[in-house]
Each structure stands twice: as C-alpha cells, then as structure tokens.
Amino acid sequence: MARINEYAPYCFGFEVVLLIASWERFRVPVAVAVIDPQQKGHQNKLLRQMVAELMPPGWVRQIIVEADAGFAATETLKLIEQLGYGYVFAVARTRKFADGKYLKDLVQHLARQQYRRVKSVKPDGRRRDYWIYECQRELHGLGDVTIILSKQRRNHGPKKTKIIVTNLREVSAGDILSHYARRWGVEVTFKELKSGLHIGQMQVTKEAGRVRHSVALPVLAYLLLVRLYAKEEAHFSLLKFKQRFATEVYQEQLTRTEQKWRTKFDQYRLAA
C-alpha cells in the first residue's frame, strides 16, 4: 500500500523482481518473481536464485550483473563473484570499509576538486558526461573493489552523489558507468509491460498462485513478441511489436472472413 504524495489516494499493489538479459539493442526478460513483503530481504533471495539458475548461451563470453542499491546485499555480490561474473552495483552509503569507517564519510568530506569529468555511453549510443571520483578500497565483507562516486554536476552535493561498486579489473571509469547505465533497461521494460501488456491490471484474488500467474502472463507475451519481431525490426520497441502483431492478426481475420464469404457466394451461385 502506497501513495505518490500526501494528497494522492492510497493504491494497493505488489512488487516484483525482473531479471533481463541485455546486449546490443536487445532486452529479453529471463526471470520474474513476486516479492513476499513478509520475508525480510526477499528481493535479494530471489535475485540470488535467478542468477544461480541462469543458463547463458554458449556464445556468451562475459556476464556483468547490474542492479540498484536495494539488491546489493553482501551474499548477493559474493555469489556473483563465485560464479565468475562481474558486477556493477549501486550501494548504500551505510556500508563500511574494512577499517570500520563508513562510505558516507568519504562522500560527505571529499573535496569537489577531487572529482574529474569522464565520458560514458548510454545504451542508445548517446554520450553522457559525469563527474567522478575513483578509488580502490577494501569493503567489509567484499574485499578489494573499485568504488566510483558519480554525480551529474561538479557542484552537486553529497545527497546527489551515487556510489557504484564493481569487481571489474582494468576497466575504465567511463566503461563502468556505461555498464551501469544499461540497468535503465529494466525500468524501460517495466514501462513496456505496464503500458503495453498491462501487467498488474488483471482482476485476480489474493491467492498467491493467481497473482504470480497474472505477472507471468504479460512477461510470456513480451517474450512472444520479441521472438516474432526483434530480429526483423531495426529499433527495439515492444509497443511497435505489439502494433505489428495486432495488425497481422486483424489482417488474418479479415482474410479468413473474406474467404468464408467467397466460399458461401460460390455455393449460392452453383445452387442457382
């Protein structure tokens, strides 16, 4: 139960974890699950299960997992590293270094002269510049990692600074930011599922099984549209895929109806 602001009405809903495989222009959902609000840290448990059960195709050479700070549990990052994958995660500033100090102290007291400007690339190929501070430190429970403090403007304060942690070695800060930018594909996929396939709008009871099915069906429809049209279309757009699918279905129905009436007219002509 939540609301956008104090004047908006309350709305009831559920949260889901969505894992997508993103490469080049493709975004393919590979796993989805409903979060149980009564289980503490359930979203991280679901993510660990999804990543552990992932079976990448044979042509994959490297897997990099990207997620927001809500999924950056120590167990999750350790599992990703054990599987031999890379990770680029945003983390909370309440994390500690190995010496017991907090990340928030570094963010709060770092002088703005320490930041430098770097170029990154968004998934659509557009350039995006950020002001960053990069260092390699040892975090409690994770070991040696690369830490990047990133903000859009040099004069932005600590509250607008994002903390990114990665286990990738010998990778430039711009490339790390480009990797993290691909996480936005999850938000775009959610938007497509909501506006195009109406996820969460099905009228179901409180039964857990029916809720899960109501979430799975739009994702399956998403996969069907991707399977049918993603290779043919130059631009990856679910709404465009849906429009093309609807046009083809209408055309097929029109052709079938026309053929049916032609057959009837031929029968009437012969009978006359």
ZIBEL-V597552 format. One record per residue. N is the residue number from 1. PHI is phi in degrees with one decimal (999 if undefined). Layout:
BEGIN
N|PHI + N|PHI
END
This chain:
BEGIN
1|999 + 2|-158.4 + 3|-149.0 + 4|-69.1 + 5|-148.9 + 6|-70.2 + 7|-96.8 + 8|-82.3 + 9|-71.9 + 10|-71.8 + 11|-128.2 + 12|-110.6 + 13|-166.2 + 14|-143.3 + 15|-108.6 + 16|-131.3 + 17|-106.5 + 18|-121.3 + 19|-108.3 + 20|-120.6 + 21|-100.4 + 22|-123.7 + 23|-153.6 + 24|48.4 + 25|-101.4 + 26|-94.7 + 27|-135.9 + 28|-121.3 + 29|-65.6 + 30|-116.6 + 31|-160.9 + 32|-148.4 + 33|-154.7 + 34|-89.4 + 35|-81.3 + 36|-88.4 + 37|-66.3 + 38|-84.8 + 39|-101.3 + 40|-69.7 + 41|68.3 + 42|-65.3 + 43|-62.6 + 44|-71.3 + 45|-64.2 + 46|-65.3 + 47|-63.5 + 48|-62.3 + 49|-64.3 + 50|-63.8 + 51|-66.5 + 52|-67.3 + 53|-89.1 + 54|-65.8 + 55|-117.9 + 56|-69.0 + 57|-64.3 + 58|-66.2 + 59|-81.5 + 60|-74.2 + 61|-104.9 + 62|-150.7 + 63|-120.7 + 64|-122.9 + 65|-94.4 + 66|-121.0 + 67|-159.2 + 68|-82.7 + 69|-65.1 + 70|-65.8 + 71|-110.8 + 72|-88.5 + 73|-72.0 + 74|-59.5 + 75|-62.3 + 76|-65.2 + 77|-66.7 + 78|-65.5 + 79|-62.4 + 80|-59.5 + 81|-68.9 + 82|-63.8 + 83|-76.8 + 84|84.6 + 85|-94.2 + 86|-92.0 + 87|-142.0 + 88|-134.1 + 89|-121.4 + 90|-77.5 + 91|-130.6 + 92|-76.9 + 93|-77.4 + 94|-84.6 + 95|-67.6 + 96|-109.9 + 97|-77.3 + 98|-64.0 + 99|-86.0 + 100|95.7 + 101|-78.3 + 102|-96.5 + 103|-62.6 + 104|-63.1 + 105|-67.9 + 106|-64.2 + 107|-66.4 + 108|-71.8 + 109|-106.7 + 110|-73.4 + 111|-70.9 + 112|-67.3 + 113|-67.0 + 114|-78.0 + 115|-83.6 + 116|-130.8 + 117|-91.9 + 118|-132.1 + 119|-101.2 + 120|-129.5 + 121|-123.1 + 122|-78.4 + 123|-57.0 + 124|-85.7 + 125|94.0 + 126|-77.3 + 127|-82.1 + 128|-143.0 + 129|-98.9 + 130|-133.9 + 131|-99.6 + 132|-133.1 + 133|-126.0 + 134|-121.0 + 135|-154.7 + 136|-114.3 + 137|-135.6 + 138|-102.5 + 139|-96.3 + 140|-62.6 + 141|87.0 + 142|-116.5 + 143|87.3 + 144|-72.8 + 145|-139.8 + 146|-97.7 + 147|-112.9 + 148|-125.3 + 149|-96.2 + 150|-128.6 + 151|-148.5 + 152|-77.6 + 153|-126.1 + 154|-63.8 + 155|-87.0 + 156|-65.2 + 157|-82.5 + 158|-60.1 + 159|-66.2 + 160|-102.1 + 161|-100.6 + 162|-97.0 + 163|-105.3 + 164|-118.6 + 165|-122.4 + 166|-145.7 + 167|-101.7 + 168|-70.9 + 169|-106.2 + 170|55.1 + 171|-120.8 + 172|-68.7 + 173|-63.1 + 174|-62.5 + 175|-67.9 + 176|-64.0 + 177|-64.7 + 178|-65.7 + 179|-63.2 + 180|-66.7 + 181|-64.9 + 182|-68.6 + 183|-63.0 + 184|-62.5 + 185|-60.3 + 186|-65.4 + 187|-64.9 + 188|-64.9 + 189|-63.7 + 190|-60.4 + 191|-61.5 + 192|-65.7 + 193|-66.8 + 194|-75.8 + 195|-82.8 + 196|-93.2 + 197|-119.4 + 198|59.7 + 199|-65.1 + 200|82.7 + 201|-103.5 + 202|-73.6 + 203|-83.9 + 204|-130.6 + 205|-82.7 + 206|-78.9 + 207|-60.7 + 208|-60.6 + 209|-63.1 + 210|-70.4 + 211|-63.9 + 212|-62.2 + 213|-65.5 + 214|-65.6 + 215|-83.3 + 216|-70.3 + 217|-61.6 + 218|-62.5 + 219|-67.1 + 220|-64.5 + 221|-64.0 + 222|-58.1 + 223|-63.7 + 224|-62.7 + 225|-64.8 + 226|-63.4 + 227|-63.3 + 228|-78.9 + 229|-126.8 + 230|-62.2 + 231|-72.6 + 232|-85.4 + 233|-86.7 + 234|-73.0 + 235|-111.2 + 236|-81.2 + 237|-145.2 + 238|-64.2 + 239|-63.3 + 240|-69.2 + 241|-61.5 + 242|-64.2 + 243|-63.2 + 244|-65.9 + 245|-63.3 + 246|-63.4 + 247|-62.5 + 248|-67.3 + 249|-66.1 + 250|-62.1 + 251|-65.7 + 252|-64.9 + 253|-64.6 + 254|-63.1 + 255|-63.8 + 256|-64.8 + 257|-65.8 + 258|-63.2 + 259|-65.3 + 260|-63.1 + 261|-71.5 + 262|-61.2 + 263|-63.2 + 264|-64.8 + 265|-63.6 + 266|-63.9 + 267|-66.4 + 268|-63.6 + 269|-64.1 + 270|-68.7 + 271|-69.3 + 272|-74.8
END
